[in-house]
Amino acid sequence: MPELLTKAAYARHRGVGKSAVSNWINRDQIVLVDGKVDVAASDARLGAMVDAASGRDPAPANAAKKSGVAEAERQRPEQPTRATARASHAKSGSDSVANSDAAQLAQERLAEIRERRIGHSLKNAEIAGTLVPIAAFEARLQTMISGFCERMQSELRAGSEALALETDKRKVRGMLDDMIHKVRSDFADAIEAGVEEEDDEADG
């Protein structure tokens, strides 16, 4: 019965990485039996076809020499003439201008699309009746800011004694963060409740 190894074990057997074994399998240079490598058969096939150190097919012995000779015999490319250089420079300049114009046109189109979307959003809001006069919005915003400041001052006054007694700066910072978080959460809940009341009144 032939000796069978996993792909990883066969890689260790050959002293190569797993990728080399995968390369051999992809090129049908490994004999597999039920998903495992037939060691003797694969060694025999690789001995004739593959360089075990690299996992690649060996090139003919004289291939590198022929390649070197061909490279040495290759003539240097002709230097471009002044006319060719001027034409190339002019083409490069025109391409740069064309690219700049295309970029500007793309930006203008994006700006137009944004304006259309904003217009559609405003139109939908107007139809839905959710738009309010700017004066009413400013008044409501001022009321909200004043309410938040009052809540924050009240919370600080309530915790002033505890803050004064605490000497650890990190704990003081933590206490302040907790106060701010509490006021922010309470204020957000109050705003949401107010919005719900307004919706109920509108529905009624």
C-alpha positions in Angstrom: 0.0 0.0 0.0 1.5 3.4 -1.0 2.5 5.8 1.7 0.0 8.7 1.9 0.5 12.1 3.5 -1.6 15.2 4.0 -0.6 18.2 1.9 0.9 19.9 5.0 2.9 16.7 5.9 4.1 16.4 2.3 5.2 20.0 2.3 7.4 19.2 5.4 8.6 16.0 3.7 9.8 18.0 0.7 11.0 20.9 2.8 8.8 23.5 1.1 5.8 25.6 2.0 2.2 24.7 1.6 1.9 27.1 -1.3 4.5 25.1 -3.3 2.4 21.9 -2.8 -0.7 23.8 -3.9 1.2 24.9 -7.1 2.2 21.4 -7.9 -1.4 20.1 -7.4 -2.8 22.9 -9.6 -0.4 21.8 -12.4 -1.2 18.1 -11.9 2.3 17.4 -10.7 1.2 15.6 -7.6 -0.4 12.2 -7.4 -3.4 12.3 -5.0 -5.2 9.3 -3.6 -8.5 10.1 -1.7 -7.3 13.6 -1.2 -3.9 12.6 0.2 -0.5 12.7 -1.5 1.1 9.5 -2.8 4.6 10.1 -1.6 6.5 7.7 -3.9 4.6 8.5 -7.0 4.7 12.3 -6.4 8.4 12.3 -5.6 9.1 10.4 -8.8 7.0 12.9 -10.9 8.5 15.9 -9.2 12.0 14.6 -9.6 11.7 14.9 -13.3 9.5 18.1 -13.5 10.0 20.4 -10.5 12.7 22.2 -8.7 11.9 21.1 -5.1 13.5 24.3 -3.6 11.1 26.7 -5.4 8.1 24.5 -6.3 8.4 25.7 -9.9 9.2 24.0 -13.2 12.9 24.4 -13.9 13.7 26.5 -16.9 16.0 25.0 -19.6 19.6 25.3 -18.8 20.4 27.6 -21.7 17.2 29.7 -21.3 18.9 32.3 -19.1 21.9 32.6 -21.4 19.8 33.1 -24.5 17.7 35.7 -22.6 20.9 37.6 -21.6 22.3 37.6 -25.1 19.0 38.8 -26.5 18.9 41.6 -24.0 22.5 42.7 -24.7 21.9 42.7 -28.4 18.7 44.8 -28.1 19.4 48.3 -29.5 18.8 51.4 -27.5 15.5 53.1 -28.3 15.7 56.1 -30.5 15.7 59.5 -28.7 12.5 61.5 -29.4 13.0 64.5 -31.7 12.2 68.0 -30.6 9.0 68.0 -32.7 7.9 64.8 -31.0 8.6 66.3 -27.6 6.7 69.5 -28.4 3.7 67.4 -29.6 3.8 65.3 -26.5 3.9 68.3 -24.3 1.0 69.9 -26.1 -1.1 66.8 -25.9 -0.3 66.6 -22.1 -1.5 70.2 -21.7 -4.7 69.6 -23.6 -5.4 66.4 -21.6 -4.9 68.4 -18.3 -7.3 71.1 -19.4 -9.9 68.5 -20.5 -9.6 66.7 -17.1 -10.0 70.0 -15.3 -13.1 70.9 -17.3 -14.6 67.4 -16.7 -14.0 67.7 -12.9 -15.6 71.1 -12.8 -18.6 69.8 -14.7 -19.0 66.8 -12.4 -18.9 69.2 -9.4 -21.6 71.4 -10.9 -23.8 68.4 -11.6 -23.4 67.2 -8.0 -24.3 70.6 -6.7 -27.4 70.7 -8.9 -28.5 67.2 -7.7 -28.1 68.3 -4.1 -30.2 71.4 -4.7 -32.9 69.3 -6.3 -32.9 66.9 -3.3 -33.2 69.8 -0.8 -36.0 71.3 -2.9 -37.9 67.9 -2.9 -37.4 67.5 0.8 -38.8 71.0 1.5 -41.7 70.4 -0.8 -42.5 67.2 1.0 -42.3 68.8 4.4 -44.5 71.6 3.2 -47.1 69.1 2.0 -46.9 67.2 5.3 -47.4 70.4 7.2 -44.1 70.0 9.2 -42.6 73.4 8.2 -42.9 76.2 10.8 -42.2 79.9 10.4 -38.6 80.9 11.2 -39.7 83.2 14.0 -41.6 80.4 15.7 -38.6 78.1 15.4 -36.2 80.7 16.8 -38.6 81.3 19.8 -38.9 77.6 20.5 -35.1 77.1 20.2 -34.5 79.9 22.7 -37.0 78.3 25.1 -35.3 74.9 24.8 -31.8 76.4 25.4 -33.1 78.4 28.5 -34.8 75.2 29.8 -31.6 73.2 29.4 -29.5 75.8 31.2 -32.0 76.0 34.1 -32.0 72.2 34.5 -28.2 72.1 34.4 -27.9 74.8 37.1 -30.5 73.0 39.3 -28.5 69.8 39.0 -25.2 71.5 39.9 -26.8 73.2 42.9 -28.1 69.9 44.1 -24.7 68.2 43.9 -22.6 71.2 45.0 -22.0 69.9 48.5 -20.9 66.5 47.3 -18.6 68.1 44.7 -17.1 70.4 47.4 -16.3 67.5 49.7 -14.6 65.4 47.0 -10.9 65.9 46.7 -10.1 63.4 43.9 -10.1 65.3 40.6 -11.0 62.2 38.6 -14.0 61.5 40.8 -15.1 65.2 40.5 -14.9 64.9 36.7 -16.9 61.7 36.9 -19.6 63.3 39.0 -19.9 66.2 36.6 -20.1 63.8 33.6 -22.9 62.0 35.4 -24.8 65.2 36.1 -24.5 66.4 32.5 -25.6 63.0 31.2 -28.6 63.0 33.5 -29.7 66.5 32.5 -29.2 65.7 28.8 -31.3 62.5 29.0 -34.1 64.1 31.0 -34.2 67.1 28.7 -34.3 64.8 25.6 -37.2 62.8 27.2 -39.0 66.1 27.9 -38.5 67.3 24.3 -39.8 64.0 22.9 -42.8 64.1 25.2 -43.6 67.6 24.0 -43.4 66.6 20.4 -45.7 63.7 21.1 -48.2 66.0 22.8 -48.1 68.3 19.8 -48.7 65.4 17.4 -51.7 64.3 19.6 -53.1 67.8 19.5 -52.7 68.0 15.7 -54.4 64.6 15.3 -57.2 65.7 17.6 
